[in-house]
Amino acid sequence: MSTYDLAIRGGTLATASDVFRADIGIRDGKIAAIADAVTGAAEEVDATGLLVLPGGIDSHVHIAQPSGDGIVMADDFASATGAAAAGGNTLIMPFALQARGTSLRAAVDAYRAQAEGNCVIDTAIHLIISDPTPEVLGQELPALIKDGYTSFKVFMTYDDLVLSDRELLEVFEVARREGALVMVHAEGYDSIRYMTDRLERAGNTAPYYHAKSRPQLVEREATHRAISHGELVDVPIMIVHVSGREPMEQIRWAQTRGLNVMAETCPQYISLTEEDLRAAQGDDMAGAKYVCSPPPRGTEDHEAIWEGIRTGVFQTFSSDHCPFRYEGTDGKQVPRGRSSFRWVPNGIPGVETRLPILFSEGVSKGRITLQKFVELTATNHARIYGLYPGKGALAVGFDADIALWDPERRETIRQDILHHGADYTPWEGFKVTGWPVMTIARGAVVCKDGTLLAEPGQGKVLARQ
């Protein structure tokens, strides 16, 4: 009888603190041994010349989420988790969205029902609170937190999601009392409406003007306001998808004062710019492929984001995967009669390309260490969102969630090699060095050389501490 179900031999292991040569023995879906030599396994994987990393955790993705009249997200749980696995991830964290006037509990139950039995890799669900009624704040939210939904997102913009300052404070108070973490989308609602109206009156309606309607100062102002609310209530907050220097410096200011403020950034803020939103030759709407909020900034802000990554301002690097199709009328193409950037669905696909972009731009180009890569893409996500121990590290007793990387492999990102439900990638033609060649989730090989080997249902929906 074999000692282990699977052994990974000959690779170089990396954690958030160390890089070393070792073998891994896996039994019953868990890491059972890390040693100089592991023998006696029923199967072996030769990892010579490869990096052996914790599987990526993407703690900010949107899938199968209501997105407005006639708009359909391009990914369901099966396609999104499959794409994530192909990109070296072993867990993603999407959002159950409460529509205004509805029960938060009912929204969560319905969303979880979509996930159960349909995930290739593990999933853990955040909440989105859009209607913090007395019943939600007094009963539903505390009960859901106790049930393991220990993080939720609030919005400071969008017509159907924006909360007033008073509502934000009330939600923060529940989080403080119940020990939950608040994720904040920080952009100023009234400023964006004002800028949008002004641009439209001047006839500036192309997708490019989406970026002009949401300048950094509206993100900077809202970030400072969110920090102030968190300080007033004394609750930890996570400012998500930080796009440039101005909001980053607000967060650094808060952290240097000892406030419990964390921050996340994304691939679009180190690799895309607002110039990508300009119309392509012969296609006035092509810039819609890059519409997301906050929008990409300039190359000088790329350097600011790298500065924040290196100095510890940012704890997590997520994709903010929010996929829509470009062709057809249910996604990025704006119907006639609504021909303005304000109607373009906000969001871009990125769950499969997050890790290769950060690895290539960060590790391969010497901007960050391999240990920092693991910290930003796996370990910190597990620690912050209640999945650690068990997830986010290579350690005995942890789930065998592992990605094997070829650090020298050169690839060009192309839609035809990706697995998501969207019909395009904003990074078409983007060249990277470093690529995941095998993903193992709970001890089972779920993707090898770009071929998905797992069936929906292998992943679990997890409760959290």
The 8 nearest C-alpha neighbors of each residue, nearest first, counted from 0:
[[1, 2, 41, 39, 3, 40, 4, 42],
 [2, 0, 40, 39, 3, 41, 4, 38],
 [1, 3, 39, 40, 0, 4, 41, 26],
 [4, 2, 40, 26, 1, 5, 25, 24],
 [3, 5, 41, 26, 40, 25, 42, 1],
 [4, 6, 42, 25, 40, 3, 43, 41],
 [5, 7, 24, 43, 23, 40, 8, 25],
 [8, 6, 44, 23, 22, 43, 45, 46],
 [9, 7, 22, 45, 46, 10, 6, 44],
 [8, 10, 47, 46, 22, 45, 21, 11],
 [11, 9, 46, 47, 49, 8, 50, 51],
 [10, 12, 20, 50, 19, 51, 49, 21],
 [13, 11, 51, 19, 18, 20, 50, 52],
 [12, 14, 18, 52, 17, 51, 370, 19],
 [13, 15, 17, 16, 370, 373, 392, 18],
 [14, 16, 370, 374, 373, 371, 17, 378],
 [15, 17, 14, 370, 18, 13, 371, 374],
 [18, 16, 14, 13, 15, 19, 370, 12],
 [17, 19, 13, 12, 14, 11, 20, 16],
 [20, 18, 12, 11, 21, 17, 13, 10],
 [19, 21, 11, 12, 10, 9, 18, 22],
 [22, 20, 35, 34, 19, 33, 11, 10],
 [21, 23, 8, 34, 36, 7, 37, 33],
 [24, 22, 33, 7, 6, 32, 37, 25],
 [23, 25, 6, 32, 31, 3, 5, 37],
 [26, 24, 30, 5, 31, 29, 3, 4],
 [25, 27, 3, 4, 28, 29, 31, 30],
 [28, 26, 29, 25, 4, 442, 441, 3],
 [27, 29, 442, 441, 26, 399, 398, 25],
 [30, 28, 398, 399, 26, 27, 25, 397],
 [29, 31, 25, 395, 399, 396, 397, 32],
 [30, 32, 25, 395, 24, 26, 29, 396],
 [33, 31, 24, 23, 30, 395, 34, 25],
 [32, 34, 23, 22, 24, 21, 395, 31],
 [35, 33, 36, 22, 21, 37, 32, 23],
 [34, 36, 21, 22, 37, 33, 20, 23],
 [35, 37, 34, 22, 38, 21, 8, 33],
 [36, 38, 22, 24, 34, 23, 6, 35],
 [39, 37, 40, 36, 6, 2, 24, 3],
 [38, 40, 2, 1, 3, 41, 37, 6],
 [41, 39, 3, 42, 5, 1, 4, 6],
 [40, 42, 4, 1, 5, 3, 39, 43],
 [43, 41, 5, 40, 4, 6, 44, 3],
 [42, 44, 6, 5, 7, 45, 40, 41],
 [45, 43, 7, 46, 8, 6, 42, 5],
 [44, 46, 8, 47, 7, 9, 43, 10],
 [47, 45, 10, 9, 49, 8, 44, 48],
 [48, 46, 9, 10, 49, 45, 8, 11],
 [47, 49, 46, 10, 50, 405, 11, 9],
 [50, 48, 405, 46, 10, 47, 404, 403],
 [49, 51, 11, 404, 403, 10, 12, 52],
 [50, 52, 12, 403, 11, 402, 10, 13],
 [53, 51, 402, 13, 401, 12, 54, 50],
 [54, 52, 401, 392, 393, 391, 402, 400],
 [55, 53, 401, 402, 88, 89, 400, 87],
 [54, 56, 88, 377, 376, 89, 87, 53],
 [55, 57, 377, 90, 91, 88, 376, 58],
 [58, 56, 91, 317, 59, 92, 55, 90],
 [57, 59, 92, 91, 56, 317, 380, 60],
 [60, 58, 319, 57, 317, 92, 93, 318],
 [59, 61, 320, 93, 319, 92, 321, 62],
 [62, 60, 321, 93, 320, 94, 64, 319],
 [61, 63, 64, 74, 75, 93, 60, 321],
 [64, 62, 75, 72, 74, 65, 76, 61],
 [63, 65, 62, 66, 61, 72, 96, 95],
 [66, 64, 67, 63, 71, 72, 96, 70],
 [67, 65, 70, 64, 71, 72, 68, 344],
 [68, 66, 70, 65, 69, 71, 344, 159],
 [67, 69, 70, 66, 71, 65, 329, 330],
 [68, 70, 329, 67, 71, 328, 330, 66],
 [71, 69, 329, 67, 330, 68, 66, 72],
 [72, 70, 329, 330, 73, 66, 69, 323],
 [73, 71, 323, 74, 63, 322, 64, 62],
 [72, 74, 420, 323, 421, 322, 324, 71],
 [75, 73, 420, 79, 62, 78, 72, 63],
 [74, 76, 63, 77, 78, 62, 79, 73],
 [75, 77, 79, 78, 118, 117, 80, 114],
 [78, 76, 118, 117, 80, 75, 79, 455],
 [77, 79, 81, 75, 80, 74, 76, 419],
 [80, 78, 82, 76, 81, 74, 77, 419],
 [81, 79, 83, 119, 82, 77, 78, 118],
 [80, 82, 78, 84, 83, 79, 119, 77],
 [83, 81, 418, 419, 85, 79, 351, 80],
 [82, 84, 80, 351, 86, 88, 81, 85],
 [83, 85, 88, 81, 86, 87, 82, 89],
 [86, 84, 82, 83, 87, 446, 449, 81],
 [85, 87, 351, 83, 84, 88, 352, 82],
 [86, 88, 84, 402, 435, 438, 85, 55],
 [89, 87, 55, 84, 54, 83, 86, 56],
 [88, 90, 54, 120, 55, 440, 400, 84],
 [91, 89, 121, 56, 122, 120, 88, 57],
 [90, 92, 57, 122, 56, 58, 93, 123],
 [91, 93, 58, 123, 124, 122, 59, 60],
 [94, 92, 60, 61, 124, 125, 59, 62],
 [93, 95, 125, 126, 124, 96, 61, 127],
 [96, 94, 126, 107, 110, 127, 125, 106],
 [97, 95, 127, 94, 126, 98, 106, 128],
 [96, 98, 103, 106, 128, 129, 127, 99],
 [99, 97, 101, 96, 100, 129, 130, 106],
 [100, 98, 130, 101, 129, 97, 159, 160],
 [99, 101, 98, 130, 102, 97, 129, 132],
 [102, 100, 99, 98, 103, 97, 106, 105],
 [101, 103, 105, 104, 106, 97, 100, 135],
 [104, 102, 106, 97, 105, 107, 101, 139],
 [105, 103, 107, 102, 106, 139, 108, 143],
 [104, 106, 108, 102, 107, 103, 109, 101],
 [107, 105, 103, 109, 104, 97, 108, 110],
 [108, 106, 110, 104, 95, 105, 109, 111],
 [107, 109, 105, 111, 110, 106, 104, 112],
 [110, 108, 112, 106, 107, 111, 105, 113],
 [111, 109, 107, 113, 112, 108, 95, 106],
 [110, 112, 114, 108, 113, 109, 107, 115],
 [111, 113, 109, 110, 115, 114, 108, 116],
 [114, 112, 110, 111, 115, 109, 117, 76],
 [115, 113, 111, 112, 117, 76, 116, 118],
 [116, 114, 112, 117, 113, 111, 460, 118],
 [115, 117, 456, 118, 114, 455, 457, 458],
 [116, 118, 455, 456, 77, 114, 115, 76],
 [119, 117, 455, 458, 456, 77, 120, 76],
 [118, 120, 455, 458, 457, 80, 81, 454],
 [121, 119, 458, 118, 89, 90, 80, 457],
 [120, 122, 458, 459, 90, 460, 89, 118],
 [123, 121, 460, 91, 90, 92, 461, 459],
 [122, 124, 92, 461, 460, 462, 91, 125],
 [123, 125, 92, 93, 94, 122, 148, 126],
 [124, 126, 94, 151, 150, 93, 148, 95],
 [127, 125, 151, 95, 94, 152, 96, 128],
 [128, 126, 96, 152, 151, 97, 95, 153],
 [127, 129, 97, 153, 130, 126, 152, 131],
 [128, 130, 160, 99, 97, 131, 98, 127],
 [129, 131, 99, 132, 128, 100, 97, 98],
 [132, 130, 135, 136, 129, 128, 133, 166],
 [131, 133, 135, 134, 130, 136, 137, 100],
 [134, 132, 136, 135, 137, 131, 138, 139],
 [135, 133, 137, 132, 138, 136, 139, 131],
 [134, 136, 139, 132, 133, 140, 131, 138],
 [137, 135, 133, 134, 140, 138, 131, 132],
 [136, 138, 134, 133, 135, 139, 141, 140],
 [139, 137, 134, 135, 141, 140, 136, 142],
 [138, 140, 135, 142, 141, 104, 143, 136],
 [139, 141, 143, 142, 135, 136, 138, 144],
 [142, 140, 144, 143, 139, 138, 145, 177],
 [141, 143, 145, 139, 140, 144, 138, 146],
 [144, 142, 146, 140, 145, 141, 148, 139],
 [145, 143, 148, 149, 141, 146, 147, 142],
 [144, 146, 142, 143, 147, 141, 148, 149],
 [147, 145, 143, 144, 148, 142, 462, 149],
 [146, 148, 462, 463, 144, 149, 145, 464],
 [149, 147, 144, 143, 150, 146, 125, 462],
 [148, 150, 144, 179, 147, 180, 463, 151],
 [151, 149, 180, 125, 179, 181, 148, 126],
 [150, 152, 126, 125, 181, 127, 182, 180],
 [151, 153, 182, 127, 183, 181, 126, 128],
 [152, 154, 183, 128, 127, 182, 184, 151],
 [155, 153, 184, 161, 156, 160, 183, 162],
 [154, 156, 161, 185, 186, 162, 184, 187],
 [155, 157, 188, 161, 154, 186, 187, 160],
 [158, 156, 160, 161, 159, 188, 155, 154],
 [157, 159, 160, 161, 156, 188, 162, 192],
 [160, 158, 157, 161, 99, 129, 98, 156],
 [159, 161, 129, 157, 158, 154, 162, 156],
 [162, 160, 156, 155, 154, 157, 158, 159],
 [163, 161, 166, 155, 167, 154, 160, 164],
 [162, 164, 166, 165, 167, 161, 155, 168],
 [163, 165, 167, 166, 168, 162, 228, 155],
 [164, 166, 168, 163, 167, 169, 162, 170],
 [167, 165, 169, 163, 168, 164, 162, 170],
 [168, 166, 164, 170, 165, 169, 171, 162],
 [169, 167, 171, 165, 166, 170, 172, 228],
 [168, 170, 166, 172, 171, 167, 165, 173],
 [169, 171, 167, 173, 172, 168, 166, 174],
 [172, 170, 168, 174, 169, 173, 167, 175],
 [171, 173, 169, 175, 170, 174, 168, 232],
 [174, 172, 176, 170, 175, 171, 177, 169],
 [173, 175, 179, 171, 177, 172, 176, 178],
 [176, 174, 172, 234, 178, 173, 177, 171],
 [175, 177, 173, 174, 178, 172, 179, 171],
 [178, 176, 174, 175, 179, 173, 141, 144],
 [179, 177, 175, 174, 176, 180, 149, 173],
 [180, 178, 174, 149, 150, 177, 175, 181],
 [179, 181, 150, 236, 235, 174, 149, 182],
 [180, 182, 236, 151, 152, 150, 237, 183],
 [183, 181, 152, 237, 236, 238, 151, 153],
 [182, 184, 238, 153, 152, 185, 239, 154],
 [185, 183, 154, 239, 155, 153, 186, 238],
 [184, 186, 221, 222, 155, 183, 218, 187],
 [187, 185, 218, 221, 217, 155, 156, 188],
 [186, 188, 217, 221, 190, 189, 156, 155],
 [189, 187, 156, 191, 190, 155, 186, 192],
 [190, 188, 192, 191, 187, 193, 156, 194],
 [189, 191, 193, 192, 187, 188, 194, 217],
 [190, 192, 194, 188, 193, 189, 212, 213],
 [193, 191, 195, 189, 190, 194, 196, 188],
 [192, 194, 190, 196, 191, 195, 189, 197],
 [195, 193, 212, 197, 191, 192, 196, 198],
 [196, 194, 192, 198, 212, 197, 193, 191],
 [195, 197, 199, 193, 194, 198, 192, 200],
 [196, 198, 194, 200, 195, 199, 193, 201],
 [197, 199, 203, 201, 195, 200, 196, 194],
 [200, 198, 202, 196, 201, 203, 197, 204],
 [199, 201, 197, 202, 198, 196, 203, 195],
 [202, 200, 198, 199, 203, 197, 204, 196],
 [203, 201, 199, 200, 204, 198, 205, 197],
 [204, 202, 198, 199, 201, 205, 208, 200],
 [203, 205, 339, 340, 199, 202, 208, 206],
 [206, 204, 207, 340, 208, 203, 339, 284],
 [207, 205, 340, 287, 208, 286, 209, 276],
 [208, 206, 276, 277, 205, 209, 210, 286],
 [209, 207, 211, 210, 206, 205, 212, 204],
 [208, 210, 212, 207, 206, 211, 340, 213],
 [211, 209, 208, 213, 212, 294, 207, 273],
 [210, 212, 208, 213, 209, 214, 207, 194],
 [211, 213, 194, 209, 195, 210, 191, 208],
 [214, 212, 210, 211, 191, 217, 215, 209],
 [215, 213, 216, 211, 217, 212, 210, 218],
 [216, 214, 218, 217, 219, 245, 213, 243],
 [215, 217, 219, 218, 214, 220, 245, 213],
 [218, 216, 187, 220, 215, 219, 186, 214],
 [217, 219, 186, 215, 221, 216, 220, 185],
 [218, 220, 246, 216, 222, 217, 245, 221],
 [221, 219, 217, 223, 222, 218, 216, 224],
 [220, 222, 224, 185, 186, 218, 187, 223],
 [223, 221, 219, 225, 185, 224, 220, 218],
 [222, 224, 226, 220, 221, 225, 249, 227],
 [223, 225, 221, 227, 226, 222, 220, 228],
 [226, 224, 228, 222, 227, 223, 221, 229],
 [227, 225, 229, 223, 224, 228, 230, 222],
 [226, 228, 224, 230, 225, 229, 231, 223],
 [229, 227, 231, 225, 230, 226, 224, 168],
 [228, 230, 226, 234, 232, 227, 231, 233],
 [229, 231, 233, 227, 228, 232, 226, 234],
 [232, 230, 228, 229, 233, 227, 234, 168],
 [231, 233, 229, 230, 234, 172, 228, 171],
 [234, 232, 230, 229, 231, 235, 175, 259],
 [233, 235, 175, 229, 232, 236, 171, 230],
 [236, 234, 259, 260, 180, 229, 233, 181],
 [237, 235, 181, 260, 182, 180, 261, 234],
 [236, 238, 261, 182, 262, 260, 239, 183],
 [239, 237, 262, 183, 182, 261, 263, 236],
 [238, 240, 263, 241, 262, 184, 237, 183],
 [241, 239, 264, 263, 265, 242, 238, 319],
 [242, 240, 264, 239, 263, 243, 246, 247],
 [241, 243, 268, 240, 293, 295, 264, 296],
 [244, 242, 300, 245, 304, 247, 241, 246],
 [243, 245, 247, 303, 300, 246, 248, 304],
 [244, 246, 248, 247, 219, 243, 215, 249],
 [247, 245, 219, 249, 248, 244, 222, 218],
 [248, 246, 244, 250, 245, 249, 243, 251],
 [247, 249, 251, 250, 245, 246, 244, 252],
 [250, 248, 246, 252, 247, 251, 223, 253],
 [249, 251, 253, 247, 248, 252, 254, 246],
 [250, 252, 248, 254, 253, 249, 312, 255],
 [251, 253, 249, 255, 250, 254, 248, 256],
 [254, 252, 250, 256, 251, 258, 255, 249],
 [253, 255, 251, 257, 258, 256, 252, 250],
 [254, 256, 252, 257, 253, 251, 258, 250],
 [255, 257, 253, 254, 258, 252, 251, 259],
 [258, 256, 254, 255, 259, 253, 260, 252],
 [257, 259, 254, 253, 260, 256, 230, 255],
 [260, 258, 235, 257, 261, 236, 254, 234],
 [259, 261, 236, 258, 235, 237, 254, 253],
 [262, 260, 237, 236, 238, 314, 259, 313],
 [261, 263, 313, 238, 237, 314, 239, 312],
 [262, 264, 239, 315, 313, 240, 316, 314],
 [263, 265, 240, 241, 316, 317, 239, 315],
 [264, 266, 317, 318, 316, 267, 268, 240],
 [267, 265, 268, 269, 353, 270, 318, 356],
 [268, 266, 271, 270, 269, 265, 295, 272],
 [267, 269, 242, 266, 295, 265, 270, 301],
 [268, 270, 301, 266, 267, 271, 304, 265],
 [269, 271, 267, 268, 266, 272, 301, 298],
 [272, 270, 267, 295, 268, 269, 275, 273],
 [273, 271, 295, 296, 297, 274, 275, 298],
 [272, 274, 295, 296, 275, 276, 210, 297],
 [275, 273, 272, 276, 277, 207, 297, 271],
 [274, 276, 273, 277, 272, 286, 289, 271],
 [277, 275, 286, 207, 274, 273, 289, 206],
 [278, 276, 207, 286, 275, 274, 279, 206],
 [279, 277, 283, 286, 285, 284, 282, 276],
 [278, 280, 282, 285, 281, 277, 283, 286],
 [279, 281, 282, 278, 283, 285, 277, 284],
 [280, 282, 279, 283, 278, 285, 284, 286],
 [283, 281, 279, 284, 285, 280, 278, 286],
 [282, 284, 278, 285, 281, 279, 205, 286],
 [283, 285, 286, 282, 287, 278, 206, 332],
 [286, 284, 278, 287, 282, 279, 283, 288],
 [285, 287, 276, 278, 277, 288, 206, 284],
 [288, 286, 290, 285, 289, 206, 284, 331],
 [287, 289, 286, 290, 285, 425, 325, 331],
 [290, 288, 287, 276, 286, 291, 425, 347],
 [291, 289, 287, 345, 288, 346, 294, 276],
 [292, 290, 346, 345, 294, 293, 289, 347],
 [293, 291, 294, 345, 346, 290, 213, 295],
 [292, 294, 291, 242, 295, 213, 240, 186],
 [295, 293, 292, 291, 210, 296, 290, 273],
 [294, 296, 272, 273, 268, 271, 267, 242],
 [295, 297, 272, 273, 300, 294, 243, 242],
 [298, 296, 272, 300, 299, 273, 301, 295],
 [297, 299, 301, 300, 272, 302, 296, 269],
 [300, 298, 302, 301, 297, 303, 296, 244],
 [299, 301, 303, 243, 302, 298, 297, 244],
 [302, 300, 269, 298, 304, 299, 303, 268],
 [301, 303, 305, 300, 299, 304, 306, 298],
 [304, 302, 300, 306, 244, 301, 305, 243],
 [303, 305, 307, 301, 306, 302, 243, 300],
 [306, 304, 308, 302, 307, 303, 309, 301],
 [305, 307, 303, 309, 304, 308, 310, 302],
 [308, 306, 312, 304, 310, 305, 309, 313],
 [307, 309, 305, 313, 311, 306, 310, 312],
 [308, 310, 306, 307, 311, 305, 367, 312],
 [309, 311, 307, 308, 312, 306, 313, 305],
 [312, 310, 313, 308, 309, 307, 314, 306],
 [311, 313, 307, 310, 251, 308, 314, 262],
 [314, 312, 262, 311, 308, 263, 315, 307],
 [313, 315, 262, 375, 263, 261, 379, 311],
 [316, 314, 375, 263, 313, 317, 379, 380],
 [315, 317, 264, 375, 265, 263, 376, 318],
 [318, 316, 265, 57, 59, 319, 58, 315],
 [317, 319, 320, 265, 349, 350, 353, 59],
 [320, 318, 60, 59, 317, 321, 265, 61],
 [321, 319, 60, 348, 349, 318, 350, 61],
 [320, 322, 346, 61, 347, 348, 319, 60],
 [323, 321, 348, 347, 73, 421, 72, 320],
 [324, 322, 73, 72, 330, 421, 331, 325],
 [323, 325, 421, 330, 422, 326, 73, 331],
 [324, 326, 331, 330, 332, 422, 323, 327],
 [327, 325, 324, 332, 328, 330, 422, 331],
 [328, 326, 329, 325, 332, 330, 324, 331],
 [327, 329, 332, 330, 334, 326, 333, 331],
 [328, 330, 70, 69, 71, 327, 331, 332],
 [331, 329, 324, 323, 70, 328, 332, 325],
 [330, 332, 325, 343, 344, 287, 333, 324],
 [333, 331, 328, 330, 325, 334, 327, 326],
 [332, 334, 338, 343, 331, 337, 342, 335],
 [335, 333, 337, 336, 332, 328, 338, 342],
 [336, 334, 337, 338, 333, 332, 339, 328],
 [335, 337, 338, 334, 333, 339, 342, 332],
 [338, 336, 335, 334, 339, 333, 342, 341],
 [337, 339, 336, 335, 333, 334, 340, 204],
 [340, 338, 204, 341, 337, 342, 205, 206],
 [339, 341, 206, 343, 342, 204, 209, 205],
 [340, 342, 339, 343, 209, 195, 204, 344],
 [343, 341, 340, 339, 344, 333, 337, 338],
 [342, 344, 340, 331, 341, 333, 345, 287],
 [345, 343, 331, 342, 346, 330, 290, 66],
 [346, 344, 291, 290, 343, 292, 347, 321],
 [345, 347, 291, 321, 290, 322, 344, 292],
 [346, 348, 321, 322, 320, 291, 349, 289],
 [349, 347, 322, 320, 321, 350, 424, 421],
 [348, 350, 320, 352, 318, 351, 353, 347],
 [349, 351, 320, 83, 318, 353, 352, 348],
 [352, 350, 86, 83, 82, 349, 353, 85],
 [351, 353, 349, 355, 354, 350, 356, 86],
 [354, 352, 356, 318, 350, 349, 355, 351],
 [353, 355, 357, 356, 352, 358, 86, 87],
 [356, 354, 358, 352, 357, 353, 434, 359],
 [357, 355, 359, 354, 358, 353, 360, 352],
 [358, 356, 360, 361, 354, 359, 355, 353],
 [359, 357, 362, 355, 361, 356, 360, 354],
 [358, 360, 363, 432, 431, 356, 357, 361],
 [359, 361, 357, 364, 358, 356, 363, 362],
 [360, 362, 366, 367, 358, 357, 359, 364],
 [361, 363, 358, 365, 367, 364, 368, 359],
 [364, 362, 359, 365, 361, 358, 360, 432],
 [365, 363, 362, 361, 360, 366, 359, 367],
 [366, 364, 362, 363, 367, 361, 368, 360],
 [365, 367, 361, 364, 362, 368, 360, 305],
 [368, 366, 361, 362, 365, 371, 369, 309],
 [369, 367, 371, 370, 362, 372, 365, 366],
 [368, 370, 372, 371, 362, 373, 367, 13],
 [369, 371, 15, 373, 368, 372, 16, 14],
 [372, 370, 374, 368, 369, 373, 375, 15],
 [371, 373, 369, 375, 370, 374, 376, 368],
 [374, 372, 370, 15, 376, 371, 375, 377],
 [373, 375, 15, 378, 371, 372, 379, 376],
 [376, 374, 315, 372, 316, 373, 379, 377],
 [375, 377, 373, 55, 374, 316, 56, 372],
 [378, 376, 56, 391, 55, 380, 373, 374],
 [377, 379, 391, 374, 381, 380, 392, 382],
 [380, 378, 382, 381, 374, 377, 383, 375],
 [379, 381, 383, 377, 378, 382, 384, 58],
 [382, 380, 386, 387, 378, 391, 379, 384],
 [381, 383, 387, 379, 380, 384, 385, 386],
 [384, 382, 380, 381, 385, 379, 386, 387],
 [385, 383, 381, 382, 386, 380, 150, 149],
 [384, 386, 464, 463, 387, 382, 383, 381],
 [387, 385, 381, 390, 384, 463, 382, 388],
 [388, 386, 382, 381, 389, 390, 385, 391],
 [387, 389, 390, 386, 397, 382, 381, 391],
 [390, 388, 397, 387, 398, 386, 391, 396],
 [391, 389, 387, 386, 388, 381, 392, 397],
 [390, 392, 378, 377, 381, 53, 387, 54],
 [393, 391, 53, 378, 390, 394, 14, 397],
 [392, 394, 53, 14, 397, 395, 391, 52],
 [395, 393, 397, 392, 396, 30, 33, 32],
 [394, 396, 30, 31, 397, 32, 33, 393],
 [395, 397, 30, 29, 31, 394, 398, 389],
 [398, 396, 389, 395, 394, 29, 30, 390],
 [397, 399, 29, 441, 400, 389, 28, 30],
 [398, 400, 441, 29, 442, 30, 28, 401],
 [401, 399, 440, 54, 441, 398, 439, 89],
 [400, 402, 54, 53, 439, 52, 399, 438],
 [403, 401, 438, 54, 52, 87, 437, 51],
 [402, 404, 51, 437, 50, 435, 436, 49],
 [405, 403, 435, 50, 49, 434, 436, 406],
 [404, 406, 49, 434, 408, 407, 433, 435],
 [407, 405, 433, 408, 404, 434, 432, 49],
 [408, 406, 433, 405, 432, 409, 434, 363],
 [407, 409, 433, 405, 432, 406, 434, 410],
 [410, 408, 432, 431, 433, 407, 411, 430],
 [411, 409, 431, 430, 412, 432, 408, 434],
 [410, 412, 430, 429, 428, 413, 431, 409],
 [411, 413, 429, 428, 427, 430, 410, 426],
 [414, 412, 427, 415, 416, 428, 411, 417],
 [413, 415, 417, 423, 416, 424, 427, 412],
 [414, 416, 413, 417, 418, 412, 423, 422],
 [417, 415, 414, 413, 418, 412, 449, 411],
 [418, 416, 414, 415, 419, 413, 82, 351],
 [417, 419, 82, 420, 81, 416, 78, 85],
 [420, 418, 82, 421, 78, 79, 417, 74],
 [419, 421, 73, 74, 78, 422, 418, 79],
 [422, 420, 324, 73, 323, 423, 419, 322],
 [421, 423, 324, 325, 420, 414, 424, 326],
 [424, 422, 414, 421, 425, 325, 324, 427],
 [423, 425, 426, 427, 414, 348, 413, 422],
 [426, 424, 427, 289, 288, 423, 347, 348],
 [427, 425, 429, 424, 428, 412, 413, 271],
 [426, 428, 413, 424, 412, 429, 425, 414],
 [427, 429, 412, 411, 413, 426, 430, 425],
 [430, 428, 426, 412, 411, 427, 431, 413],
 [431, 429, 411, 410, 428, 412, 432, 409],
 [432, 430, 359, 410, 409, 411, 433, 356],
 [431, 433, 409, 359, 408, 407, 410, 363],
 [434, 432, 406, 408, 407, 405, 359, 409],
 [433, 435, 405, 404, 355, 408, 436, 406],
 [436, 434, 404, 87, 403, 437, 405, 86],
 [435, 437, 448, 404, 403, 447, 434, 405],
 [438, 436, 447, 403, 446, 402, 435, 448],
 [437, 439, 402, 446, 87, 445, 444, 401],
 [438, 440, 444, 401, 443, 400, 445, 442],
 [441, 439, 400, 442, 443, 89, 399, 445],
 [442, 440, 28, 399, 400, 398, 443, 29],
 [441, 443, 28, 399, 440, 439, 25, 29],
 [444, 442, 439, 440, 441, 445, 28, 399],
 [443, 445, 439, 446, 438, 440, 442, 452],
 [446, 444, 453, 452, 439, 438, 451, 443],
 [447, 445, 451, 438, 452, 450, 437, 85],
 [446, 448, 437, 450, 449, 436, 438, 451],
 [449, 447, 436, 450, 437, 446, 435, 85],
 [448, 450, 447, 85, 446, 451, 436, 416],
 [451, 449, 447, 446, 448, 452, 85, 445],
 [450, 452, 446, 453, 445, 449, 447, 85],
 [451, 453, 445, 446, 450, 454, 444, 447],
 [454, 452, 445, 451, 119, 455, 457, 446],
 [453, 455, 119, 456, 457, 452, 118, 451],
 [456, 454, 117, 119, 118, 457, 77, 116],
 [455, 457, 116, 117, 118, 458, 119, 454],
 [458, 456, 119, 455, 454, 120, 118, 459],
 [459, 457, 120, 121, 118, 119, 456, 460],
 [458, 460, 121, 461, 122, 457, 120, 118],
 [461, 459, 122, 123, 121, 115, 458, 462],
 [462, 460, 123, 459, 122, 463, 121, 124],
 [461, 463, 147, 148, 123, 146, 460, 464],
 [464, 462, 147, 385, 386, 461, 148, 149],
 [463, 385, 147, 386, 149, 462, 384, 148]]
